[in-house]
Amino acid sequence: MIFLVVIGLILSACGAGEAPVVTPSPVPTDTPVPLPMLTATPTIPLAILVLPADMDVETSNLYQKTVYDLAQASGMRFQVRNALTTADLEPGLKIVIALLTDPGISALAPAAPGVQFLAINIPNVAPGGNVSVLGGNSQPEISGFLAGYTAAMVTEDFRIGMLMPKGDNDAIRMFNAYANGMKFYCGVCRPFYYLPWTFPQFLEIPAEEDKNNYDAYADILILQYKSRTLFIHPDIQTQDLVDYIGTTGVSMIGTITPEQRPAGWIMTIQPDTIRAIQAAWNQLISGQGGITVQSPLGLSDIDPGLLSPGKQRLVQKTLDDLQAGLIAP
């Protein structure tokens, strides 16, 4: 009996040390799980250059490289188009530069107020709002002065002349500057062979004159007044006229590139569109619209056989000084 009591006490002492079993509480199934935050990929700004489809390859490549380099330096994408529609006005579009061909700026600009448009040599497009234009300033006094300076430099006995429209005030200012440019180069410009008249000579062509008769006016300067280089005012320049003068052995300077460069064409003095785009770029990317971009003048269509590289450097230096205000035309 005593033995059984002892065994019972031992067994009850062993069972008292067992821990109670705990059942974990279930996790509520409706607790929200946090999701990772999504950030929108920023759109890279876009610049579009609109060019005529029939533009010559060399000129087209020059404009494309100019705008491409500017876009790359500004961290922008670049595209070239021959046309533009409202469907092309994507959110990233920031700049449109249209050259010679109008993609419909008057309709596109209001539809895309965040885009800056620059119209270059496009008629009937006025600056305003988000539309800027290249100024049509031909700077007649600067181009006239430089033409006179260059003509005197390359012409024997300084026998130079000018064909100009009659009664045109800008043409008169251009001729006076032409004479000043000649004097700037050679002073009194005394010819080696005596002639009973002075240079530069000029001849005015009436507005009502038939363009087919322009050759006869050129003949007066060439045959009667012995002019050997002629400055052609843009308002009377025709391809037939410059082609005819080219057959006479007389040289020419103009402010409009001929459709086909004739014999004797020394150079063209005209707005430098490339430099104008470069000058306007910072204003365009900063959102400044409605401006008129004044283009500096530049030299193009140069015949190195008539204007050697050394003389060309002198002409360019004179042009730079004129535009910097160091020379008064």
FENNORCOR-V47646 format. One line per field, one symbol per residue. phi: phi as a letter, one per 40 degrees, with the letter a starting at -180 (. if undefined). psi: psi as a letter, one per 40 degrees, with the letter a starting at -180 (. if undefined). Layout:
phi=???
psi=???
This chain:
phi=.ccccccccccccccccccccbccccccccccbcbccbbcccccdbbbbbbccccccccdccccccccccccccgbcabbbbaabcccccdccbbbbbbgbccgcccccccbccbcbbcbfbcgbbcigbbbbcccccfdcccccccccccccbbcgfcbaabaccgbcccccccccdcccccccbgcfcccccbcabbccaacbcccccccccdcccccccccbfcbbbcbcccbcbccccccdcccgccababbccdbcccgccabbadcccccccccdcccccgcbgbbcccccabafccccbbcdcccccccccccccccgcbcc
psi=dddddddddddddddeehiihhhihihheehihhiihhhhhihhihhhhhiideiidddddddddddddddddefiihihieihiddegidehdhhhhhehhefddddddegeehhhhhhfhifhiiibfhiihifhegddddddddddddddehhefgiihhiihfhdddddddddddddddddebefhidhhifiiiiiihhhidehhdeedddddddddddefhehhhhideehiddddddddeeeiiiiiehhidhhiiehdihhihgdddddddeddddeeehifihhhhiiihifhheddgidddddddddddddddeeehh.
